[in-house]
Every structure is written in C-alpha cells, then in structure tokens.
C-alpha cells in the first residue's frame, strides 16, 4: 500500500510540473511572438520615417532648383514654376530618373538661354538614358550640336540628330559618350567648314570605330584635318604640328599628287570643296595604293602626322564604312527613345519611379490639411514604439525560464 501511495504522489507531481512548464513555455512563446511583431512594426515605422526624411530632403533640393530657375529667368511666373515642379515627377519617372535630375536639366537649359526649357530638359533625360552618359555631357552634347548647326533649339532637329547618333552607336563599335565628346569639340569647326550634322556624326564615328581611340582624341585630330582642307592656319590641341601657310601648301600639293584639287569652280569663281567631297575623292585613289607608296605617306605627313594621320588614314581606307554609317544616321528615327526606354525600365529606373511617387505623395501631404492627421498618426506610432521599448526593458527569456524552474522546485 505504501509503495502505491508513493507512486500516486510522484505521478501527481510530475503531471503538475509538466502542466506548469507547458504553461510557462506558452507564455514565453507568446511574449516572443509579440515582441517580434512589435519589432517588425518598429522597423516598418523606422523605414517609413527614413524614406520620408529623404523625400523632404529632395523636396528642399527641388525648391532650391526652382528658385534658381526663377532668378535666372524672370519670365516664369509662380504658376509656371508650380507647373514645372509638379510635372517633374511624371516626366522624370518616364525615363526612370528622379525629379531632381529633371529639374537640374531644366536649370541647365535656362542657363543656356533656351526658352523651351521643359522640352530641352526632357530631351536631355532621353539622351542620358540612350547613351548611358552624365547629365553634364548630355546637356553639353545638345547645346554644342544646336549652336554649331544653328538648329535654334528645334526639338525636331535635335531629336533627329540624336536618333541618328544612337542608331550608329547601336550598330557599330562606337560609344554615344564618345560621339557626344567629339561633337562638343569639333562640331563648330565642322559646321564652319561646310559640313552638315549627319556628315559630321558619321565621319567622327568612322574614325572612332576604326582607330579605337576616344572621341576626344579623334575630334581634335579631325579639327586639324578640316583646317588643312579648308586652308586655315592655327594651333590644334592634338599634339601635332602647328598649321601654317607652308604646311597648308604642302598638304595642297600632296592632294594634287593624288589627282584631287581642294577647290572647284562655281559661278566662274574658285571656291573650296566640301570636306567630305574631298575625302571621297582622295579615298578613290588612296585605297588603291600600297601602304609604302610615297603618295600615301606624303599625304599623311602633310596633314601633320600623329593622330591626324591616323584619323585621316581611317577615313580614307574605310570610306565605305562612313557611307554605311551615314545611311544608318538617316534610318535612325525613334532609335533614341527606344534605347532610352530600356534604361528607364531597368532596376534602377523602377526604383527611381517609386522614389518619385513617394516624394510626390509627401509633397501633396505637406501641402494639405492632411499633414495634421499624418502627424497625429506618427504620434500614435511613437507611443507604440515606447511600449515596445518598455517591454524589452522588463522582459528576459532567462528570467521567465528561471522563475519557472524555481516555482517547480517549490512544488517539490
């Protein structure tokens, strides 16, 4: 009997211990889940707060840009500036850029003296995407092309040349950034030499593709070539010899040895031929000669040697490539926007659109009575965080388990 009673007592104690530990473990698990949930909520609030601060910071930048635009061009009314600011989110989002990116381009267009600043700025975003280039280079490319070839800010004309350049870059080993750099350097010289923008673009693209040298180097070399063909003296920042009357005469004779004259008769008067006409005529003879032929070497020497000789040789030996690129330029309609859309829908572009939407939302809230409701909401959230902090300070898993064990011992 005594043994049976002892067994019953032991079983009863074990059952109580089992129930107690289950109860304590359940409470501890509940607290952990509760804290995890509160941590998750706290993280979400912290993240929203961080993103809101970023949005407010960007709104300050946008306001600074708009004020600068207003100071630079007094013709913009307050209403005009508000429309530009409001439209910046959607236009920038179209290209996967931030509103700040767009307004910075508007600011540059204003400083450059454009009146159609919104259109020029959007064009800048498109070429930035299409050519994967910086805003500074894109704006420089647009301004240099516009000024050199007297496009008067025509979006149609500028879009056409950027389409052509993009199509050439898409179909050849040529980078748009190199074309942009080259046009910024040699565009004015080419235009004054009688070249058109399509000829200039195809010519510099040919030199870059064949020589695998930078747009900067080939543009400077092309300046020297054009000065020789147009019989203009001066210094060229390409490392080659200075161009003087003696060197010009030498170049003229080297061309005549190949049966090509730099001049033609128009209306009974002598005038200089267009540069690409001269290149085409020289190419017909040059390409048939051996590399060691003195007529070839004399021409390359006469142009000034160095990069000028390399660039001229590239054009003369690859005139068919120039003609191919010239046609690709003509066929480039829509190429820029097509390339720009690829970048616009990239991972980075998508994130920028989300950022624009959030910043725009914060601005809308900041400009409405709803800001009071938002602030009250944040106050409620902060109260929750405060409670979570208190819970973390008083609760410890070890304490819960330790208390459970001590109580269990008391039962024994």
C-alpha positions as CSV (number, residue, x, y, z in Angstrom):
1,X,0.0,0.0,0.0
2,X,2.8,2.4,1.0
3,X,4.5,1.9,-2.4
4,X,1.3,2.5,-4.3
5,X,0.7,5.8,-2.4
6,X,4.2,7.0,-3.2
7,X,3.8,6.2,-6.9
8,X,0.5,8.2,-7.0
9,X,2.2,11.2,-5.3
10,X,5.1,11.1,-7.7
11,X,2.8,10.8,-10.7
12,X,0.8,13.8,-9.5
13,X,3.9,15.9,-9.0
14,X,5.2,15.0,-12.5
15,X,1.8,15.9,-14.1
16,X,1.8,19.3,-12.3
17,X,5.4,20.0,-13.4
18,X,4.5,19.1,-16.9
19,X,1.5,21.3,-17.0
20,X,3.4,24.2,-15.3
21,X,6.3,24.1,-17.8
22,X,3.8,23.9,-20.7
23,X,2.0,26.9,-19.4
24,X,5.3,28.9,-18.9
25,X,6.6,28.0,-22.3
26,X,3.4,29.0,-23.9
27,X,3.5,32.4,-22.2
28,X,7.2,32.9,-23.1
29,X,6.5,32.0,-26.7
30,X,3.6,34.4,-26.8
31,X,5.8,37.2,-25.5
32,X,8.5,36.4,-28.1
33,X,5.9,36.5,-30.9
34,X,4.5,39.7,-29.6
35,X,8.0,41.3,-29.4
36,X,8.8,40.1,-32.9
37,X,5.6,41.6,-34.2
38,X,6.4,44.9,-32.4
39,X,10.0,44.8,-33.7
40,X,8.6,44.3,-37.3
41,X,6.2,47.2,-36.8
42,X,9.0,49.3,-35.4
43,X,11.2,48.6,-38.4
44,X,8.4,49.5,-40.8
45,X,7.8,52.8,-39.0
46,X,11.6,53.5,-38.9
47,X,11.8,52.7,-42.6
48,X,8.8,55.0,-43.5
49,X,10.3,57.7,-41.3
50,X,13.7,57.4,-43.1
51,X,12.1,57.5,-46.6
52,X,10.0,60.5,-45.5
53,X,13.1,62.3,-44.4
54,X,14.8,61.5,-47.8
55,X,11.7,62.8,-49.6
56,X,11.7,66.0,-47.6
57,X,15.4,66.5,-48.4
58,X,14.7,66.1,-52.1
59,X,11.8,68.5,-51.9
60,X,14.2,71.0,-50.4
61,X,16.5,70.4,-53.4
62,X,13.7,70.8,-55.8
63,X,12.7,74.1,-54.2
64,X,16.2,75.4,-54.4
65,X,16.3,74.5,-58.1
66,X,13.0,76.2,-58.8
67,X,14.2,79.3,-57.0
68,X,17.4,79.4,-59.1
69,X,15.3,78.9,-62.3
70,X,13.1,81.8,-61.2
71,X,16.1,84.1,-60.5
72,X,17.7,83.2,-63.9
73,X,14.6,83.7,-65.9
74,X,12.2,86.2,-64.5
75,X,9.6,85.4,-67.2
76,X,8.5,82.3,-65.3
77,X,5.5,83.2,-63.0
78,X,4.8,81.5,-59.7
79,X,2.2,79.4,-61.5
80,X,4.7,78.4,-64.2
81,X,7.1,77.2,-61.6
82,X,4.5,75.2,-59.8
83,X,3.5,73.5,-63.0
84,X,7.2,72.7,-63.8
85,X,7.7,71.4,-60.3
86,X,4.5,69.2,-60.3
87,X,5.3,67.9,-63.8
88,X,8.8,67.0,-62.8
89,X,7.8,63.7,-61.1
90,X,5.9,62.3,-64.1
91,X,8.4,63.4,-66.7
92,X,11.4,62.1,-64.7
93,X,9.6,58.9,-64.0
94,X,9.0,58.3,-67.7
95,X,12.8,58.0,-68.1
96,X,13.4,56.3,-64.7
97,X,15.1,59.4,-63.4
98,X,14.4,61.5,-60.2
99,X,12.6,64.8,-60.2
100,X,15.8,66.4,-59.2
101,X,17.5,65.0,-62.3
102,X,14.8,66.6,-64.5
103,X,14.8,70.0,-62.8
104,X,18.6,70.1,-62.9
105,X,18.4,69.7,-66.7
106,X,15.7,72.5,-66.8
107,X,18.1,74.6,-64.8
108,X,20.9,74.0,-67.3
109,X,18.6,74.7,-70.2
110,X,17.6,78.1,-68.6
111,X,21.2,79.0,-68.0
112,X,21.9,78.1,-71.7
113,X,19.3,80.6,-72.8
114,X,16.6,78.3,-74.1
115,X,13.0,79.3,-73.9
116,X,11.6,75.8,-74.4
117,X,13.4,74.5,-71.3
118,X,10.9,71.7,-70.4
119,X,11.3,70.1,-73.8
120,X,15.1,70.5,-73.9
121,X,15.3,69.0,-70.4
122,X,13.2,66.0,-71.4
123,X,15.4,65.5,-74.4
124,X,18.4,65.6,-72.1
125,X,16.9,62.8,-70.0
126,X,16.3,60.7,-73.1
127,X,19.9,61.0,-74.4
128,X,21.3,60.4,-70.9
129,X,19.5,57.1,-71.0
130,X,20.2,56.2,-74.6
131,X,23.9,56.9,-74.3
132,X,24.4,56.0,-70.7
133,X,26.0,59.4,-70.2
134,X,26.1,62.0,-67.5
135,X,23.6,64.9,-67.4
136,X,26.5,67.3,-67.9
137,X,27.7,65.6,-71.1
138,X,24.2,65.2,-72.4
139,X,23.4,68.9,-72.0
140,X,26.8,69.7,-73.5
141,X,26.1,67.5,-76.5
142,X,22.7,69.1,-77.1
143,X,24.0,72.7,-76.8
144,X,27.1,72.1,-78.9
145,X,25.1,70.5,-81.7
146,X,22.4,73.1,-81.6
147,X,24.8,76.0,-81.6
148,X,27.2,74.6,-84.3
149,X,24.5,73.7,-86.8
150,X,22.1,76.6,-85.9
151,X,19.1,74.5,-85.0
152,X,17.7,77.3,-82.9
153,X,16.5,74.9,-80.2
154,X,14.3,72.9,-82.5
155,X,13.4,69.7,-80.7
156,X,12.6,68.0,-84.0
157,X,16.0,68.8,-85.4
158,X,17.9,67.9,-82.2
159,X,15.9,64.7,-81.8
160,X,16.7,63.7,-85.4
161,X,20.5,64.1,-84.9
162,X,20.3,62.2,-81.6
163,X,18.3,59.4,-83.2
164,X,20.9,59.2,-85.9
165,X,23.8,59.1,-83.5
166,X,22.1,56.4,-81.4
167,X,21.4,54.2,-84.4
168,X,25.1,54.5,-85.4
169,X,26.2,53.6,-81.9
170,X,23.7,50.6,-81.8
171,X,25.1,49.1,-85.0
172,X,28.8,49.8,-84.6
173,X,31.7,49.7,-82.1
174,X,31.0,53.3,-81.2
175,X,30.0,54.7,-77.8
176,X,27.5,57.5,-77.6
177,X,29.6,59.3,-75.0
178,X,32.5,59.4,-77.5
179,X,30.2,60.9,-80.1
180,X,29.0,63.5,-77.6
181,X,32.5,64.4,-76.6
182,X,33.6,64.6,-80.2
183,X,30.7,66.8,-81.3
184,X,31.3,69.2,-78.4
185,X,34.9,69.7,-79.6
186,X,34.7,69.6,-83.4
187,X,31.0,70.5,-84.1
188,X,31.6,74.2,-84.6
189,X,34.7,73.6,-86.8
190,X,32.9,71.1,-89.0
191,X,29.9,73.4,-89.5
192,X,32.1,76.4,-90.4
193,X,33.9,74.1,-92.9
194,X,30.6,73.4,-94.7
195,X,29.8,70.0,-93.2
196,X,26.3,69.0,-92.2
197,X,25.5,67.4,-88.9
198,X,24.8,63.9,-90.4
199,X,28.2,64.0,-92.2
200,X,30.0,65.1,-89.1
201,X,28.4,62.4,-86.9
202,X,29.2,59.7,-89.5
203,X,32.8,60.9,-90.0
204,X,33.7,61.1,-86.3
205,X,32.0,57.7,-85.7
206,X,34.1,56.1,-88.5
207,X,37.3,57.4,-87.1
208,X,36.5,56.3,-83.6
209,X,35.3,52.8,-84.7
210,X,38.4,52.2,-86.9
211,X,41.1,53.6,-84.6
212,X,39.5,52.5,-81.3
213,X,40.6,55.9,-79.9
214,X,38.5,58.2,-77.8
215,X,36.0,60.8,-79.2
216,X,38.2,63.5,-77.6
217,X,41.3,62.4,-79.5
218,X,39.6,61.9,-82.9
219,X,37.7,65.2,-82.6
220,X,40.9,67.1,-82.1
221,X,42.6,65.2,-85.0
222,X,39.6,65.9,-87.2
223,X,39.9,69.6,-86.4
224,X,43.5,69.6,-87.8
225,X,42.3,67.7,-91.0
226,X,39.5,70.1,-91.6
227,X,41.8,73.1,-91.2
228,X,44.2,71.6,-93.8
229,X,41.3,71.0,-96.2
230,X,39.9,74.5,-95.7
231,X,43.4,76.1,-95.8
232,X,43.1,77.6,-92.3
233,X,46.2,78.3,-90.2
234,X,46.4,77.9,-86.4
235,X,47.2,75.7,-83.5
236,X,45.5,72.4,-82.9
237,X,45.5,70.9,-79.4
238,X,46.1,67.4,-80.7
239,X,49.9,67.0,-80.2
240,X,50.5,67.6,-83.9
241,X,52.4,70.3,-85.7
242,X,51.0,73.8,-85.9
243,X,49.3,74.6,-89.2
244,X,50.9,77.5,-91.1
245,X,51.0,78.6,-94.7
246,X,53.9,76.4,-95.6
247,X,52.2,73.3,-94.2
248,X,49.0,74.2,-96.0
249,X,50.8,74.4,-99.3
250,X,52.5,71.1,-98.6
251,X,49.1,69.5,-98.0
252,X,47.6,71.0,-101.1
253,X,50.4,69.6,-103.2
254,X,50.0,66.2,-101.6
255,X,46.4,66.1,-102.6
256,X,47.2,67.2,-106.1
257,X,49.6,64.3,-106.4
258,X,46.7,62.1,-105.9
259,X,44.7,64.0,-108.6
260,X,42.5,65.8,-106.1
261,X,42.0,69.6,-106.0
262,X,40.8,71.3,-102.9
263,X,38.9,73.9,-105.0
264,X,36.2,73.9,-107.6
265,X,34.7,76.5,-109.9
266,X,31.3,77.8,-109.0
267,X,29.7,80.6,-111.0
268,X,33.0,81.4,-112.6
269,X,34.8,81.7,-109.3
270,X,37.1,79.3,-107.3
271,X,35.7,78.0,-104.0
272,X,36.8,75.3,-101.6
273,X,35.1,72.0,-102.0
274,X,33.1,70.5,-99.1
275,X,35.3,68.4,-96.8
276,X,33.6,65.1,-97.3
277,X,33.7,65.6,-101.1
278,X,37.5,65.9,-100.8
279,X,37.7,62.8,-98.5
280,X,35.6,60.8,-101.0
281,X,37.8,61.8,-104.0
282,X,41.0,61.1,-102.1
283,X,39.7,57.8,-100.9
284,X,39.1,56.6,-104.5
285,X,42.8,56.9,-105.3
286,X,44.3,56.4,-101.8
287,X,42.7,52.9,-101.2
288,X,44.3,51.6,-104.5
289,X,47.9,52.4,-103.4
290,X,50.3,50.2,-101.5
291,X,51.0,51.2,-97.9
292,X,54.5,52.2,-98.8
293,X,53.5,54.4,-101.7
294,X,55.1,57.8,-101.3
295,X,51.8,59.5,-102.3
296,X,50.1,58.0,-99.3
297,X,53.0,58.7,-96.9
298,X,53.3,62.3,-98.3
299,X,49.6,63.0,-97.6
300,X,49.8,61.6,-94.1
301,X,52.9,63.6,-93.4
302,X,51.5,66.8,-94.9
303,X,48.3,66.7,-92.7
304,X,50.6,66.9,-89.6
305,X,51.3,63.2,-88.7
306,X,50.3,61.8,-85.3
307,X,46.6,61.4,-84.6
308,X,45.7,63.5,-87.7
309,X,47.5,60.9,-89.9
310,X,45.8,58.1,-88.0
311,X,42.3,59.6,-88.3
312,X,42.8,60.6,-92.0
313,X,44.0,57.1,-92.9
314,X,41.0,55.6,-91.1
315,X,38.6,57.8,-93.2
316,X,40.3,57.2,-96.5
317,X,40.7,53.4,-96.1
318,X,37.2,53.0,-94.7
319,X,35.1,55.4,-96.7
320,X,32.6,52.6,-97.3
321,X,32.1,52.4,-93.5
322,X,31.5,56.1,-93.5
323,X,28.8,55.7,-96.1
324,X,27.2,52.9,-94.2
325,X,27.1,55.0,-91.0
326,X,25.8,57.9,-92.9
327,X,22.8,55.8,-94.0
328,X,22.3,54.4,-90.5
329,X,22.1,58.0,-89.3
330,X,19.3,58.6,-91.9
331,X,17.5,55.5,-90.7
332,X,17.7,56.3,-87.0
333,X,14.2,57.6,-86.5
334,X,13.0,56.6,-83.0
335,X,16.3,55.0,-82.0
336,X,17.0,57.3,-79.1
337,X,13.6,56.7,-77.3
338,X,13.8,53.0,-77.9
339,X,17.2,52.8,-76.3
340,X,16.1,55.3,-73.5
341,X,13.2,53.0,-72.6
342,X,15.4,50.1,-72.0
343,X,17.3,52.1,-69.3
344,X,14.0,53.6,-68.0
345,X,12.6,50.2,-67.2
346,X,15.8,48.8,-65.6
347,X,16.0,48.0,-61.9
348,X,17.4,51.5,-61.1
349,X,14.8,53.2,-63.2
350,X,12.0,51.4,-61.5
351,X,13.3,52.3,-58.0
352,X,13.6,55.9,-59.1
353,X,9.9,55.9,-60.2
354,X,8.9,54.5,-56.8
355,X,11.0,57.3,-55.1
356,X,9.3,59.9,-57.3
357,X,5.9,58.7,-56.3
358,X,6.7,58.7,-52.6
359,X,8.3,62.2,-52.8
360,X,5.3,63.5,-54.7
361,X,3.0,61.9,-52.1
362,X,4.9,63.5,-49.3
363,X,4.7,66.9,-51.1
364,X,0.9,66.5,-51.6
365,X,0.5,65.7,-47.9
366,X,2.8,68.6,-46.9
367,X,0.7,71.0,-48.9
368,X,-2.7,69.9,-47.5
369,X,-4.6,69.8,-44.2
370,X,-3.9,66.1,-44.1
371,X,-0.5,66.8,-42.6
372,X,-2.2,67.2,-39.1
373,X,-3.7,63.8,-39.4
374,X,-0.4,62.4,-40.5
375,X,1.5,63.9,-37.6
376,X,-1.2,62.6,-35.2
377,X,-0.7,59.2,-36.7
378,X,3.0,59.3,-36.2
379,X,2.4,60.3,-32.6
380,X,0.3,57.2,-32.1
381,X,3.0,55.1,-33.7
382,X,5.7,56.6,-31.4
383,X,3.5,55.6,-28.5
384,X,3.5,52.0,-29.7
385,X,7.3,52.1,-30.0
386,X,7.5,53.4,-26.5
387,X,5.5,50.5,-25.2
388,X,7.7,48.1,-27.1
389,X,10.8,49.7,-25.5
390,X,9.3,49.2,-22.0
391,X,8.5,45.6,-22.8
392,X,12.1,44.9,-23.9
393,X,13.5,46.5,-20.7
394,X,11.5,44.3,-18.3
395,X,11.3,41.0,-20.2
396,X,14.1,38.4,-20.4
397,X,13.8,34.8,-21.6
398,X,16.2,33.6,-19.0
399,X,14.1,35.3,-16.3
400,X,11.0,33.6,-17.4
401,X,12.6,30.1,-17.5
402,X,14.4,30.7,-14.3
403,X,11.2,31.6,-12.5
404,X,9.5,28.5,-13.9
405,X,12.3,26.3,-12.5
406,X,12.2,27.9,-9.1
407,X,8.5,27.5,-8.8
408,X,8.8,23.9,-9.9
409,X,11.3,23.3,-7.1
410,X,8.8,24.8,-4.7
411,X,6.2,22.3,-5.7
412,X,8.6,19.6,-4.8
